[in-house]
Amino acid sequence: MSRARNLAGFGSAVTNVENPVNIRVGYLTAISYRGDGSELTGTPGGLGTALAEDLSSPLNKIYYTNANLSIASTITVDPPESASAAYTQYTDIVMQGDADLIVGDGDTFIPDILGIGTYVDMPGILSGGNSKVRADNYTNKKGTGAAYVPYGLAVPVGTAVSVGYGTEGTPGIVGVDTTTGVFFPSAGELAFTNSGSEQLRVTSTGLGIGTDNPTVKLDIVDSGSPNIALRGSSYPSIRYSALDGTTDAEIYYGISGNDLVLNNVNAGPISFKTTNTERLRITSGGQIQVGVGNTLLLGDSSPSANTVYNYENIANGTIRKYYVSDTLDSGQLTRFTFTGTDRTSAMITINATGSWTASNTGSNHVAAQFVSRVFTNSSGTSSDSSSVTTPFAYTYSTSSYAFNNSGGFGYSIDITNPTGDSGVAFFYEVIVQNAVPTSQHILTASSTA
């Protein structure tokens, strides 16, 4: 045994440490190993490579690691269950070709475990643009927060960033203020929240401001008085037009000085709409002005029989004006029903005109003006509650007029068809002039009797 050992050079190796011996064996097994190990290969990366091979040099205890860990083919990081995480001291991982780095389900992989990476512009993960890093979860280095993306997050066309539904207090997309952002209340809905309070919601029905359930295209709800502010270098406007922008004229609202103006805009594409014709103006002094040559149409374009059109009230109803139409046969009358609030008087003027062409008697010029002074009294009668002046009349006479008061504050006035013909159309203007604003004599109804 001793001779064999000396022949192999073991003897000199044991007795003289300065005499190196080269031994080639398949495996070397020992309880312990002593030596500098500076030329060993195939050992795990550990802390890195020493800066000096001299064991006595302090640089031998200082290590470095190349910045890039290059991965040439697909690998899976899958540490055993006894380990809490897999790690590497490399600061950057470079994927080559079509290689993938796969982190096993439920496992943790920590690059740059020593924390010596720097935010410099150098090749990093996916620098080639074709490889992938696959993992179920990404966190910051401590595992307690979101991953840091220093160069932003790029999402290719056709893909999306998906976030949870969220609430107004915990929106899914936020800035520095984590209670201000965008969230998705439910499928098909998008909402915006500010400081934990929802301000706007978009649904398939429309856009809601101050409501999470818009019922029209734009639904604005406010616990106080909702306001819409329009501001511009010139006076603001609101325009309505046909979808094709060519067939219908637009309605144009705007503020001119302190007046509210309604214009008619010429038809055509919006870019060519240059002609504005003023139709209606409400002045700062409260006047209503209709453009020259225009008509203010009230009520139906074709008046309905016995419909009371109250077209003007002055000074809180001190003066009221009405229009009524009716068609009468021979012997019929139009009955006007009024109410009052006290015994104060009112003057009622009824301008009546009938169709001359509808009368079989060519001389029947059916026109008259009846003026009566009316009191209301809970026990009054027609004799002390009315009087009628001699009417300005063609065919009409005082006999065509009748006042009816059966007590109380209600009364009626009848105007009889004076022609003796049937199918005669009549049109009336009724003017009620109250003595004082508190005496509210009002025309409430019209009927044929």
C-alpha positions as CSV (number, residue, x, y, z in Angstrom):
1,M,0.0,0.0,0.0
2,S,2.9,2.4,0.9
3,R,4.8,1.6,-2.3
4,A,1.7,2.0,-4.4
5,R,1.0,5.4,-2.8
6,N,4.6,6.5,-3.4
7,L,4.5,5.3,-7.0
8,A,1.4,7.5,-7.5
9,G,3.1,10.4,-5.9
10,F,1.0,10.4,-2.8
11,G,4.0,10.2,-0.5
12,S,5.6,13.4,-1.7
13,A,2.2,15.1,-1.7
14,V,1.7,14.3,2.0
15,T,5.3,15.1,3.2
16,N,5.9,18.1,0.9
17,V,3.0,20.5,0.3
18,E,5.1,22.5,-2.1
19,N,5.2,19.5,-4.5
20,P,2.0,19.5,-6.5
21,V,0.5,16.3,-7.7
22,N,-1.9,15.9,-10.7
23,I,-4.4,13.1,-10.0
24,R,-7.0,12.0,-12.6
25,V,-9.9,10.1,-11.0
26,G,-13.6,9.7,-11.9
27,Y,-14.9,10.7,-8.5
28,L,-13.2,11.9,-5.4
29,T,-15.1,11.3,-2.1
30,A,-13.8,12.5,1.2
31,I,-15.1,13.4,4.6
32,S,-13.5,16.8,4.3
33,Y,-11.4,18.7,1.7
34,R,-8.7,21.2,2.3
35,G,-7.0,23.3,-0.4
36,D,-7.6,26.7,-2.1
37,G,-9.9,25.3,-4.8
38,S,-9.1,28.2,-7.0
39,E,-9.0,26.1,-10.1
40,L,-12.1,24.0,-9.5
41,T,-14.7,24.2,-12.3
42,G,-18.4,23.2,-12.4
43,T,-19.1,24.4,-8.9
44,P,-22.4,26.3,-8.2
45,G,-22.4,30.0,-8.7
46,G,-22.7,30.9,-5.1
47,L,-21.8,34.5,-4.4
48,G,-19.8,34.9,-7.6
49,T,-16.2,34.9,-8.7
50,A,-13.4,36.1,-6.3
51,L,-11.5,39.2,-7.5
52,A,-8.2,37.4,-6.7
53,E,-7.0,33.8,-6.6
54,D,-4.5,34.4,-3.8
55,L,-6.0,33.0,-0.7
56,S,-4.1,35.5,1.5
57,S,-5.4,38.5,-0.5
58,P,-8.5,40.4,0.8
59,L,-9.6,40.5,-2.8
60,N,-10.1,36.8,-2.6
61,K,-13.0,37.5,-0.3
62,I,-14.6,40.0,-2.6
63,Y,-16.7,38.6,-5.4
64,Y,-18.3,39.8,-8.7
65,T,-21.0,38.4,-11.0
66,N,-21.4,39.2,-14.6
67,A,-24.5,41.3,-15.2
68,N,-26.3,38.9,-17.6
69,L,-27.5,35.4,-17.0
70,S,-28.0,34.1,-20.5
71,I,-30.7,31.5,-21.1
72,A,-30.3,29.7,-24.5
73,S,-33.2,27.3,-24.2
74,T,-36.5,27.0,-22.3
75,I,-36.1,26.2,-18.6
76,T,-38.5,25.9,-15.7
77,V,-37.8,27.2,-12.2
78,D,-39.3,24.7,-9.9
79,P,-37.6,24.5,-6.5
80,P,-38.6,21.7,-4.1
81,E,-41.4,22.2,-1.6
82,S,-38.9,22.4,1.2
83,A,-37.5,25.7,-0.3
84,S,-39.3,29.0,0.1
85,A,-38.0,30.5,-3.2
86,A,-35.4,30.1,-6.0
87,Y,-33.0,33.0,-6.6
88,T,-30.0,34.2,-8.5
89,Q,-27.6,37.0,-7.9
90,Y,-27.6,38.0,-11.6
91,T,-29.1,41.5,-12.2
92,D,-30.4,40.8,-15.7
93,I,-31.7,37.7,-17.4
94,V,-31.2,37.6,-21.2
95,M,-33.4,35.2,-23.2
96,Q,-31.9,34.0,-26.4
97,G,-33.9,33.1,-29.5
98,D,-37.2,31.5,-28.6
99,A,-36.2,30.4,-25.2
100,D,-38.8,30.7,-22.3
101,L,-38.2,31.2,-18.6
102,I,-41.1,29.4,-16.8
103,V,-41.7,29.9,-13.1
104,G,-43.6,26.9,-11.7
105,D,-47.1,27.3,-10.4
106,G,-47.0,28.5,-6.8
107,D,-43.3,29.0,-6.9
108,T,-41.2,32.2,-6.4
109,F,-38.2,33.2,-8.4
110,I,-36.1,36.2,-7.2
111,P,-33.5,37.7,-9.6
112,D,-30.8,40.0,-8.2
113,I,-31.1,38.5,-4.7
114,L,-28.2,40.7,-3.6
115,G,-30.0,43.9,-4.6
116,I,-27.0,45.2,-6.6
117,G,-28.9,45.9,-9.8
118,T,-28.9,49.4,-11.2
119,Y,-31.5,51.2,-13.3
120,V,-29.3,51.6,-16.3
121,D,-30.0,51.2,-20.0
122,M,-28.8,47.6,-20.6
123,P,-30.2,44.5,-22.1
124,G,-32.6,42.8,-19.8
125,I,-35.3,40.2,-19.8
126,L,-36.9,39.8,-23.2
127,S,-34.3,42.1,-24.8
128,G,-34.5,40.0,-27.9
129,G,-38.3,40.7,-28.2
130,N,-39.2,37.1,-29.0
131,S,-38.9,35.2,-25.8
132,K,-41.2,35.2,-22.8
133,V,-41.2,35.1,-19.0
134,R,-44.1,33.1,-17.6
135,A,-45.4,33.4,-14.1
136,D,-48.7,33.5,-12.3
137,N,-47.8,36.5,-10.1
138,Y,-45.4,39.4,-10.3
139,T,-44.5,41.4,-7.1
140,N,-41.8,43.8,-6.1
141,K,-38.5,42.4,-4.7
142,K,-39.8,42.2,-1.2
143,G,-42.9,40.4,-2.3
144,T,-45.2,42.9,-0.5
145,G,-46.1,45.3,-3.4
146,A,-46.6,45.8,-7.1
147,A,-43.7,45.2,-9.5
148,Y,-41.8,48.2,-10.7
149,V,-41.8,48.8,-14.4
150,P,-39.2,51.6,-15.0
151,Y,-39.7,51.9,-18.7
152,G,-43.5,51.6,-18.8
153,L,-45.7,48.8,-19.9
154,A,-46.3,48.2,-23.6
155,V,-49.3,46.2,-24.7
156,P,-49.4,45.1,-28.3
157,V,-52.5,45.9,-30.5
158,G,-55.1,43.3,-30.1
159,T,-54.3,42.5,-26.5
160,A,-55.5,44.2,-23.3
161,V,-54.6,45.0,-19.7
162,S,-57.3,43.3,-17.6
163,V,-58.3,44.6,-14.1
164,G,-61.0,43.5,-11.7
165,Y,-64.4,45.1,-11.5
166,G,-63.5,47.5,-8.6
167,T,-65.7,49.9,-6.6
168,E,-65.8,53.7,-6.3
169,G,-63.6,53.4,-3.2
170,T,-61.2,50.9,-4.7
171,P,-60.9,51.6,-8.5
172,G,-58.9,49.2,-10.6
173,I,-56.9,51.9,-12.4
174,V,-55.5,54.7,-10.2
175,G,-52.8,57.3,-10.0
176,V,-51.0,58.5,-6.9
177,D,-54.4,59.0,-5.2
178,T,-55.6,55.4,-4.9
179,T,-59.2,56.4,-4.4
180,T,-59.3,58.4,-7.7
181,G,-59.4,56.5,-11.0
182,V,-61.4,54.2,-13.2
183,F,-63.3,51.1,-12.3
184,F,-65.7,48.6,-13.9
185,P,-68.9,48.3,-11.8
186,S,-70.2,45.3,-13.8
187,A,-70.1,43.9,-17.3
188,G,-70.7,46.6,-19.9
189,E,-70.2,49.5,-17.5
190,L,-67.4,52.0,-17.0
191,A,-67.2,54.5,-14.2
192,F,-64.9,57.3,-12.9
193,T,-64.4,58.0,-9.3
194,N,-62.9,61.0,-7.5
195,S,-61.7,60.7,-3.9
196,G,-63.8,57.6,-3.4
197,S,-67.0,59.2,-4.8
198,E,-68.4,58.1,-8.2
199,Q,-68.7,61.1,-10.6
200,L,-69.5,59.6,-14.0
201,R,-70.8,56.2,-15.4
202,V,-71.1,54.9,-18.9
203,T,-73.6,52.2,-19.7
204,S,-75.3,50.8,-22.8
205,T,-78.1,53.3,-22.2
206,G,-76.1,56.4,-22.0
207,L,-73.8,58.7,-19.9
208,G,-74.7,59.4,-16.3
209,I,-73.3,62.3,-14.3
210,G,-74.3,62.1,-10.7
211,T,-76.3,58.9,-11.3
212,D,-75.2,55.3,-11.7
213,N,-78.3,54.5,-13.8
214,P,-78.6,56.8,-16.8
215,T,-82.0,56.6,-18.5
216,V,-81.1,58.6,-21.6
217,K,-78.0,59.4,-23.7
218,L,-77.0,62.1,-21.2
219,D,-78.5,62.0,-17.7
220,I,-77.4,64.6,-15.2
221,V,-78.6,64.3,-11.6
222,D,-77.8,66.7,-8.8
223,S,-79.2,66.9,-5.2
224,G,-79.3,70.7,-5.8
225,S,-79.8,72.4,-9.2
226,P,-77.8,70.7,-12.0
227,N,-75.8,73.2,-14.1
228,I,-74.2,73.0,-17.5
229,A,-71.5,75.6,-18.2
230,L,-70.5,76.5,-21.8
231,R,-67.5,78.8,-22.2
232,G,-65.7,80.0,-25.3
233,S,-63.9,82.9,-26.9
234,S,-67.2,83.9,-28.5
235,Y,-70.6,83.3,-27.0
236,P,-71.5,79.6,-26.5
237,S,-74.1,77.7,-28.4
238,I,-75.9,74.4,-28.6
239,R,-76.8,73.0,-32.0
240,Y,-79.2,70.3,-33.0
241,S,-79.1,68.8,-36.5
242,A,-80.0,65.8,-38.6
243,L,-77.5,62.9,-38.5
244,D,-76.5,63.5,-42.1
245,G,-76.0,67.2,-41.3
246,T,-77.6,68.2,-44.7
247,T,-81.3,67.8,-44.7
248,D,-82.5,69.9,-41.7
249,A,-81.7,73.3,-40.5
250,E,-80.1,73.5,-37.0
251,I,-81.5,75.3,-34.0
252,Y,-78.8,77.5,-32.5
253,Y,-78.9,78.7,-29.0
254,G,-76.5,81.3,-27.7
255,I,-75.9,84.2,-25.4
256,S,-75.4,87.6,-27.2
257,G,-74.3,90.1,-24.6
258,N,-76.8,89.6,-21.8
259,D,-79.6,88.4,-24.2
260,L,-80.6,84.8,-24.9
261,V,-80.9,84.3,-28.6
262,L,-82.4,81.5,-30.7
263,N,-81.2,81.4,-34.3
264,N,-82.1,79.3,-37.3
265,V,-78.9,78.0,-39.0
266,N,-78.8,77.2,-42.7
267,A,-78.9,73.6,-43.7
268,G,-75.8,71.8,-44.9
269,P,-72.6,70.2,-43.4
270,I,-71.6,71.9,-40.1
271,S,-68.4,73.2,-41.7
272,F,-70.5,75.2,-44.1
273,K,-73.0,76.6,-41.7
274,T,-72.4,80.3,-41.8
275,T,-75.9,81.9,-42.1
276,N,-77.6,82.5,-38.8
277,T,-81.1,84.0,-38.8
278,E,-82.3,85.4,-35.5
279,R,-85.8,84.1,-34.7
280,L,-86.4,84.8,-31.0
281,R,-84.6,86.9,-28.3
282,I,-85.1,87.3,-24.6
283,T,-83.4,90.5,-23.5
284,S,-81.7,91.2,-20.3
285,G,-84.6,93.4,-19.4
286,G,-87.1,90.5,-19.7
287,Q,-88.5,91.4,-23.1
288,I,-89.4,88.7,-25.6
289,Q,-88.6,89.8,-29.2
290,V,-89.7,87.8,-32.3
291,G,-87.6,88.5,-35.4
292,V,-89.1,90.7,-38.1
293,G,-91.3,88.7,-40.4
294,N,-91.6,85.8,-38.0
295,T,-94.8,84.6,-36.2
296,L,-95.2,83.4,-32.6
297,L,-97.5,80.4,-32.8
298,L,-99.2,79.3,-29.6
299,G,-101.3,76.2,-29.1
300,D,-102.3,73.9,-32.0
301,S,-101.6,74.8,-35.6
302,S,-105.3,73.9,-36.2
303,P,-107.3,74.9,-33.1
304,S,-109.4,72.3,-31.5
305,A,-113.0,73.2,-30.7
306,N,-113.6,74.4,-27.1
307,T,-109.9,74.2,-26.2
308,V,-109.0,77.2,-24.0
309,Y,-105.7,78.7,-25.2
310,N,-104.3,81.0,-22.5
311,Y,-101.8,82.9,-24.6
312,E,-100.9,85.8,-22.3
313,N,-100.9,86.7,-18.6
314,I,-99.8,90.1,-17.4
315,A,-98.8,91.2,-13.9
316,N,-99.4,87.9,-12.2
317,G,-102.8,87.4,-14.0
318,T,-104.2,90.9,-13.5
319,I,-104.9,90.8,-17.3
320,R,-105.5,87.4,-18.9
321,K,-106.1,86.7,-22.6
322,Y,-107.6,83.6,-24.2
323,Y,-108.5,82.2,-27.6
324,V,-111.4,79.7,-28.1
325,S,-113.0,78.2,-31.3
326,D,-116.4,76.6,-31.7
327,T,-118.8,75.4,-34.4
328,L,-122.5,76.1,-33.8
329,D,-125.7,74.9,-35.3
330,S,-128.9,77.0,-35.3
331,G,-130.0,77.8,-31.8
332,Q,-126.7,76.6,-30.2
333,L,-124.4,78.8,-28.0
334,T,-120.8,78.8,-26.7
335,R,-120.6,78.8,-22.9
336,F,-117.6,80.3,-21.2
337,T,-117.1,79.2,-17.6
338,F,-115.2,81.4,-15.1
339,T,-114.1,81.3,-11.5
340,G,-113.2,84.1,-9.1
341,T,-111.6,84.4,-5.7
342,D,-113.5,87.3,-4.1
343,R,-116.1,90.0,-4.6
344,T,-113.7,92.3,-6.4
345,S,-114.8,93.2,-9.9
346,A,-113.4,92.3,-13.3
347,M,-114.1,93.5,-16.8
348,I,-114.6,90.8,-19.4
349,T,-114.3,91.6,-23.1
350,I,-115.4,88.9,-25.7
351,N,-114.5,89.6,-29.3
352,A,-116.6,87.2,-31.4
353,T,-116.5,86.5,-35.2
354,G,-118.2,83.9,-37.3
355,S,-117.7,82.5,-40.7
356,W,-119.6,84.6,-43.2
357,T,-119.3,82.0,-46.0
358,A,-120.8,79.3,-43.8
359,S,-124.0,81.3,-43.3
360,N,-126.8,80.7,-45.8
361,T,-127.8,84.3,-45.4
362,G,-125.4,86.5,-47.4
363,S,-126.0,89.5,-45.2
364,N,-124.9,87.8,-42.0
365,H,-121.7,89.6,-41.1
366,V,-121.1,87.8,-37.8
367,A,-118.9,90.0,-35.6
368,A,-119.4,91.6,-32.3
369,Q,-117.6,92.8,-29.1
370,F,-119.3,92.2,-25.8
371,V,-118.0,94.1,-22.7
372,S,-119.3,93.2,-19.2
373,R,-118.5,94.1,-15.7
374,V,-118.6,91.1,-13.4
375,F,-118.6,90.6,-9.7
376,T,-118.4,87.3,-7.9
377,N,-120.5,86.8,-4.7
378,S,-121.5,83.7,-2.9
379,S,-125.1,84.8,-2.9
380,G,-125.1,87.0,-6.0
381,T,-127.5,86.9,-8.9
382,S,-127.2,87.8,-12.5
383,S,-129.0,91.1,-11.9
384,D,-126.4,92.5,-9.6
385,S,-123.3,90.7,-10.8
386,S,-123.1,91.8,-14.5
387,S,-123.8,94.4,-17.1
388,V,-123.1,94.4,-20.8
389,T,-122.6,97.4,-22.9
390,T,-124.4,97.7,-26.3
391,P,-122.1,95.5,-28.4
392,F,-120.4,96.6,-31.5
393,A,-122.2,94.0,-33.7
394,Y,-123.0,92.8,-37.2
395,T,-125.9,90.4,-36.8
396,Y,-125.1,90.0,-33.0
397,S,-127.2,91.9,-30.5
398,T,-127.5,92.1,-26.7
399,S,-129.9,89.2,-26.9
400,S,-127.1,87.0,-28.0
401,Y,-125.4,87.5,-24.6
402,A,-126.4,85.9,-21.3
403,F,-124.7,86.0,-17.8
404,N,-125.4,83.1,-15.5
405,N,-124.6,83.1,-11.7
406,S,-126.1,80.5,-9.4
407,G,-124.2,81.6,-6.4
408,G,-120.6,81.1,-5.2
409,F,-117.5,82.3,-7.0
410,G,-118.3,80.5,-10.3
411,Y,-120.3,81.9,-13.2
412,S,-120.6,81.6,-17.0
413,I,-121.3,83.7,-20.0
414,D,-123.2,82.5,-23.1
415,I,-122.8,83.8,-26.6
416,T,-125.5,82.4,-28.9
417,N,-125.2,81.8,-32.7
418,P,-127.1,84.8,-34.1
419,T,-127.4,83.6,-37.7
420,G,-130.1,80.9,-37.6
421,D,-127.7,78.7,-39.7
422,S,-126.0,75.5,-38.9
423,G,-122.3,74.6,-39.2
424,V,-121.1,78.1,-38.6
425,A,-117.5,78.3,-37.3
426,F,-116.9,80.9,-34.6
427,F,-113.7,82.2,-33.1
428,Y,-113.4,84.2,-29.8
429,E,-110.9,86.3,-28.0
430,V,-111.6,86.6,-24.3
431,I,-109.9,89.3,-22.3
432,V,-110.2,89.3,-18.5
433,Q,-109.1,92.5,-16.7
434,N,-109.1,92.0,-12.9
435,A,-109.4,95.1,-10.8
436,V,-106.6,94.0,-8.5
437,P,-104.0,91.1,-8.7
438,T,-105.6,89.3,-5.8
439,S,-109.0,89.1,-7.6
440,Q,-108.3,86.1,-9.9
441,H,-111.2,85.9,-12.4
442,I,-110.1,83.0,-14.7
443,L,-111.6,81.4,-17.8
444,T,-111.5,77.7,-16.9
445,A,-113.5,76.0,-19.7
446,S,-115.5,76.4,-22.9
447,S,-118.4,74.2,-24.1
448,T,-121.2,74.0,-26.7
449,A,-124.7,74.1,-25.4
